[in-house]
Amino acid sequence: MGMLQGTVGLVELSELMLGVELAYPKRPKCAFILVTDIRPYSVKRQSASLPIMTHFLFRPLLVASITAASVLTGNLFSLSYVSMRSILGATDASEQILLAMWHLVFIRGFYACPTIGFFSSGISALNAAITYGSEVYSTGSWSPSIRVYAILLSGFFMFGMVPYTLKWIVPLEEVLLKKEKDLLMERRDLLSSEEGGKVRWDMQSSRESLTETKNLLEQWVALNYGRMVIPFVGVVIAWTIW
């Protein structure tokens, strides 16, 4: 059969099918499929996959989001595995010293981690928007591709540590900060008393209070490990669309 040019009209297609019916009464059932599916192989292959065209900023923006989220993951891991493990390893430290050292770790993470999370998720959102606009321009279709959804999903996980922190970690941090404040107030009251000259910075608390504080700090370490997993998932998703 010669090459078909252009789009086959309904009337011409019906006549063609009738001719095949008369010429080959015992034809295979797939004959109509072979006749009617006249799209070039390259077009069919492209329509079944992701759009080939991507904007020139796709890779740089993807690298920026992956790098920032990787730094965030490593930072969160370091807080639990390096900093807090070293603090809790000091078996002879008083409750006040433990809380003061944890406070330093808390302040470092408070300023660094949310900023990096917002940056990586913002870059992902920008990349998804430009990618979607590029696909609409090149294909004329308003339906987002799987690539756009994947970029948005990776950005969602990179930002996901913020709501996780507000829901699970902030209430625990408020308890720890209150314990530290109460200990400081108690020390200040003792300093203003008659025996204030005998008060030391590392004054010992009750064994029950010290054990409670260590348990709270261990709980914070475990929750922070969970927080670390969230941006890591975003990194994995971003790598799959590289």
C-alpha positions as CSV (number, residue, x, y, z in Angstrom):
1,M,0.0,0.0,0.0
2,G,1.4,3.4,-0.9
3,M,2.2,6.1,1.7
4,L,-0.9,7.9,2.9
5,Q,-0.5,11.7,2.9
6,G,-2.3,14.0,5.3
7,T,-5.4,13.2,7.3
8,V,-7.7,10.6,6.0
9,G,-11.4,11.8,6.0
10,L,-14.2,9.7,7.3
11,V,-15.7,9.0,3.9
12,E,-12.3,8.0,2.4
13,L,-11.5,5.8,5.4
14,S,-14.9,4.0,5.1
15,E,-14.3,3.4,1.4
16,L,-10.8,2.1,2.2
17,M,-12.1,-0.3,4.8
18,L,-14.8,-1.5,2.5
19,G,-12.2,-2.2,-0.2
20,V,-10.2,-4.3,2.2
21,E,-13.3,-6.2,3.2
22,L,-14.1,-7.1,-0.4
23,A,-10.5,-7.9,-1.4
24,Y,-9.6,-9.9,1.7
25,P,-12.8,-11.5,3.2
26,K,-10.7,-13.7,5.4
27,R,-8.4,-11.0,6.7
28,P,-7.0,-11.1,10.2
29,K,-9.0,-9.1,12.8
30,C,-6.0,-6.7,13.2
31,A,-6.2,-5.5,9.6
32,F,-8.3,-2.5,10.4
33,I,-5.9,-1.5,13.2
34,L,-3.0,-1.7,10.8
35,V,-4.9,0.4,8.2
36,T,-6.3,3.1,10.5
37,D,-3.2,3.6,12.7
38,I,-1.3,5.8,10.2
39,R,0.6,8.0,12.6
40,P,4.4,7.9,12.2
41,Y,6.3,5.8,14.7
42,S,8.2,8.8,16.0
43,V,5.0,10.7,16.8
44,K,3.5,7.7,18.6
45,R,6.7,7.2,20.6
46,Q,6.9,10.9,21.7
47,S,3.2,11.0,22.7
48,A,3.6,8.0,25.0
49,S,6.5,9.6,27.0
50,L,7.4,12.8,28.7
51,P,7.7,15.9,26.5
52,I,11.2,16.0,24.9
53,M,11.6,19.8,25.1
54,T,12.8,21.4,28.3
55,H,13.9,24.9,29.0
56,F,17.6,25.8,29.4
57,L,17.3,26.5,33.1
58,F,15.8,23.1,33.9
59,R,19.1,21.4,34.9
60,P,20.6,24.4,36.8
61,L,17.5,24.9,38.9
62,L,17.2,21.2,39.5
63,V,20.9,21.1,40.6
64,A,20.3,24.1,43.0
65,S,17.3,22.5,44.6
66,I,19.0,19.1,45.0
67,T,22.1,20.7,46.5
68,A,20.2,22.9,49.0
69,A,18.0,20.0,50.1
70,S,21.1,17.8,50.5
71,V,22.8,20.4,52.7
72,L,19.6,20.6,54.7
73,T,19.5,16.8,55.1
74,G,23.2,16.7,56.2
75,N,22.7,19.6,58.6
76,L,19.7,17.9,60.3
77,F,21.6,14.6,60.5
78,S,24.6,16.4,62.1
79,L,22.5,18.0,64.8
80,S,21.3,14.6,66.1
81,Y,24.3,12.3,65.3
82,V,27.2,14.7,66.0
83,S,26.1,17.6,68.2
84,M,23.4,16.1,70.5
85,R,25.2,12.7,70.7
86,S,28.3,14.5,72.0
87,I,26.2,16.5,74.5
88,L,24.4,13.5,75.9
89,G,27.6,11.5,76.0
90,A,28.8,13.8,78.9
91,T,27.6,11.7,81.7
92,D,28.8,14.0,84.5
93,A,27.2,17.2,83.1
94,S,24.5,18.9,85.2
95,E,21.0,19.4,84.0
96,Q,21.6,23.1,83.5
97,I,24.7,22.5,81.3
98,L,22.8,20.0,79.2
99,L,20.0,22.4,78.5
100,A,22.4,25.3,77.8
101,M,24.3,23.2,75.3
102,W,21.1,21.9,73.7
103,H,20.0,25.6,73.4
104,L,23.0,26.4,71.3
105,V,22.2,23.5,68.9
106,F,18.6,24.6,68.8
107,I,19.5,28.2,67.9
108,R,21.8,27.0,65.1
109,G,19.1,24.8,63.6
110,F,16.4,27.4,64.1
111,Y,18.0,30.0,61.8
112,A,19.7,27.7,59.2
113,C,17.2,24.8,58.5
114,P,14.0,26.6,57.7
115,T,15.9,29.1,55.5
116,I,17.4,26.3,53.4
117,G,14.1,24.5,53.2
118,F,12.3,27.6,51.9
119,F,15.1,28.2,49.4
120,S,15.1,24.6,48.0
121,S,11.3,24.4,47.8
122,G,11.1,27.8,46.2
123,I,13.6,26.8,43.5
124,S,11.5,23.7,42.8
125,A,8.3,25.7,42.5
126,L,10.1,28.1,40.0
127,N,11.4,25.2,38.0
128,A,8.0,23.6,37.8
129,A,6.4,26.8,36.7
130,I,8.9,27.4,33.9
131,T,8.8,23.8,32.8
132,Y,5.0,23.9,32.6
133,G,5.1,27.1,30.5
134,S,7.8,25.6,28.2
135,E,5.7,22.5,27.7
136,V,2.5,24.6,26.9
137,Y,4.5,26.7,24.4
138,S,6.1,23.7,22.7
139,T,3.1,21.2,22.7
140,G,0.1,23.4,22.9
141,S,-1.4,21.2,25.7
142,W,-2.5,22.7,29.0
143,S,-2.2,19.4,30.8
144,P,0.9,19.3,33.1
145,S,3.3,16.4,32.4
146,I,4.5,13.9,34.9
147,R,7.8,15.9,35.1
148,V,6.0,19.0,36.4
149,Y,4.2,17.0,39.1
150,A,7.4,15.3,40.1
151,I,9.2,18.7,40.5
152,L,6.3,20.0,42.6
153,L,6.3,16.8,44.8
154,S,10.0,17.1,45.4
155,G,9.6,20.7,46.4
156,F,6.8,19.8,48.8
157,F,9.0,17.3,50.6
158,M,11.9,19.8,50.8
159,F,9.5,22.2,52.5
160,G,7.8,19.5,54.5
161,M,10.2,19.7,57.4
162,V,8.6,23.1,58.4
163,P,5.1,21.7,59.2
164,Y,6.6,18.6,60.7
165,T,8.6,20.8,63.1
166,L,5.6,22.9,64.0
167,K,3.5,19.9,64.7
168,W,5.9,17.5,66.6
169,I,9.1,19.3,67.6
170,V,8.1,22.8,68.6
171,P,5.9,21.6,71.6
172,L,8.9,19.6,72.9
173,E,11.2,22.5,72.4
174,E,8.9,24.7,74.4
175,V,9.1,22.2,77.3
176,L,12.9,22.2,77.2
177,L,13.1,26.0,77.0
178,K,10.8,26.3,80.0
179,K,12.9,23.9,82.0
180,E,16.0,25.9,81.2
181,K,14.3,29.2,82.1
182,D,13.1,27.7,85.4
183,L,16.6,26.6,86.3
184,L,18.0,30.0,85.5
185,M,15.4,31.7,87.6
186,E,16.2,29.3,90.5
187,R,19.9,30.0,90.2
188,R,19.2,33.8,90.2
189,D,17.1,33.5,93.3
190,L,19.9,31.6,95.1
191,L,22.5,34.1,94.1
192,S,20.4,36.9,95.6
193,S,20.0,35.0,98.9
194,E,22.5,34.9,101.8
195,E,24.2,31.8,100.5
196,G,24.6,33.2,97.0
197,G,28.4,33.1,97.1
198,K,28.3,29.3,97.3
199,V,26.2,28.8,94.2
200,R,28.0,27.3,91.2
201,W,27.0,27.5,87.5
202,D,26.8,23.7,87.3
203,M,24.7,23.2,90.4
204,Q,23.1,19.8,90.6
205,S,19.4,19.2,90.2
206,S,17.4,16.3,91.6
207,R,18.1,12.9,90.0
208,E,14.5,12.8,88.8
209,S,14.6,16.1,87.0
210,L,18.0,15.2,85.4
211,T,16.6,11.9,84.1
212,E,13.5,13.7,82.8
213,T,15.6,16.2,80.9
214,K,17.8,13.5,79.3
215,N,14.7,11.6,78.2
216,L,13.3,14.8,76.6
217,L,16.6,15.4,74.8
218,E,16.7,11.8,73.5
219,Q,13.1,12.3,72.3
220,W,14.2,15.5,70.5
221,V,17.1,13.6,68.8
222,A,14.7,10.9,67.5
223,L,12.2,13.5,66.2
224,N,15.0,15.3,64.5
225,Y,16.0,12.1,62.7
226,G,12.5,11.9,61.4
227,R,12.6,15.5,60.3
228,M,15.8,14.7,58.3
229,V,14.1,12.0,56.3
230,I,11.6,14.5,54.8
231,P,14.0,16.6,52.6
232,F,15.9,13.5,51.8
233,V,12.8,12.1,50.1
234,G,12.6,15.3,48.1
235,V,16.2,14.8,46.9
236,V,15.5,11.2,45.8
237,I,12.4,12.4,43.8
238,A,14.4,15.2,42.2
239,W,17.1,12.7,41.1
240,T,14.5,10.5,39.4
241,I,13.6,13.4,37.0
242,W,17.2,14.3,36.2
